[in-house]
Amino acid sequence: MSSPIAAPTTPGDSDHVERPTLKTIAVETGLAIATVSRALKNAPDIGEDTKKRVRETAERLGYRPNRAGVRLRTGKTNVIAVTLSTVSDMSNPSQLIYSIAEALRGSAYHLVVMPFFPDQDPLDPIRYIVETESADGIVINQTRVDDPRVRYLAEKGFPFATHGRTDMGIDHAYFDFDNEAYARLGCDLLAERGRRHLLLIRPPTEHSYSVHMTKGFLEGAAALGLGHEILEGVTSDTPADELEAAVAARMARDPQIDGIVAGSPSAAVAAVAGAESVGKAIGRDFDLVAKEANRFLHRFRKDIIVVVEDVGRAGHFLSRALMAAIERRAPERGQFLDRPGREDLI
C-alpha cells in the first residue's frame, strides 16, 4: 500500500499576513476610505493633521499601493522621473535628487532617475518615458534657450517642470538660479577687492544658464570699467586637467588677469590649481568668485568668494509644481527665479 502524498507547502504559509490596503488604514484611523486615499495623495482639501495621521498609520502597517492596480484604475504610474546628464558638476545632481525625493516623501509619488550620456540625444530618455508611459511627469535639468525636450513635452501635453529657463514662447513650470545676477555680483565683489582685469569660465554655451551668466559678466564688468574676457576653448564642464592647463597658460601669458568668475565649483578648483601652478596666490595676486550648493570650496581654499546656490530649494519647488501639473490643479507658484545677493555670501 502506497504512502499518502502530503500536499505541498509554501515556506511562510503559516505566518502569512494579508497585505494592508486602504480599507485597513481606514479601519485603523476611523476615516473613510476616500479620505485615506486623498490624504495619501496629498490632496489640498485634507487637513495636515489628518494627512500626518494617515501617513504614520500607513507606514506603521507597511502599506504599499499596488502599482498595477493603481495604473489600471487611474491610468497613472505615481512615478516622477528626473533626467540628468552624466556630465555634471560635483554634488548639484545629488542635492537636486535628494530634495525632490524629500519633497515627494509621504505623497503617492516615487522618484526614478533617467541618465543621458554625452554621445546621446537628450531627447531619447524623454521619448522613452512618454512612449512607454513609465512616469506621470518629468523634471528636466540643464535647459537650453530653445530646448527640443520642452517643445516635445508641450506638444504631447505631458506634465513637466524644468530646472532652468527657456526662451521659446512656451509657458511652463521652472525654477532657475539667476546666473546673470550671479555674474554681475561677482564683478562687483572682485572690483571691491581692487581687481581690474577679469576672466570668466562659463558653462557650455548650449545651456541657458551660460547665456545668462555671459550676459551678466560682460555687462557687469563693462559698467564698472573693468578689463574682461571669456576663457576660450574650455568651459566649466571641461575635464579638470584640461581646464587647469588652460587657466595656467592664460594667466602666464597675461599677468594682468587678477579676477576670475567661475561657472561651477569644479571650475573654481581647477582655476585655482592652474593659477597656483604659475606662481599666483589666491587673495594676493588674484581673487575668484564661485557658486556652489554643498559648502565645499572654503575647505579647499578659504579665500574663494562663495555665493550659495540653493539646489535643495529648487528640488522642493519643482516637485510641488510638477505634482500640481500632474493632478491638473493650479500650483502655489509655477515659476521662480532665485536671485542671489550679498546675503548669500559665505
Secondary structure, 3 states (H helix, E strand, C coil): CCCCCCCCCCCCHHHCCCCCCHHHHHHHHCCCHHHHHHHHCCCCCCCHHHHHHHHHHHHHHCCCCCHHHHHHHHCCCCEEEEEEECCCCCCHHHHHHHHHHHHHCCCCCEEEEEEECCCCCCHHHHHHHHHHCCCCEEEEECCCCCCHHHHHHHHHCCCEEEECCCCCCCCCEEEEECHHHHHHHHHHHHHHCCCCEEEEECCCCCCHHHHHHHHHHHHHHHHCCCEEEECCCCCCCCCHHHHHHHHHHHHHHCCCCCEEEECCHHHHHHHHHHHHHCCCCECCCEEEEEEECCCCHHHHCCCCEEEECCHHHHHHHHHHHHHHHHCCCCCCCCEEEECCCHHHEC
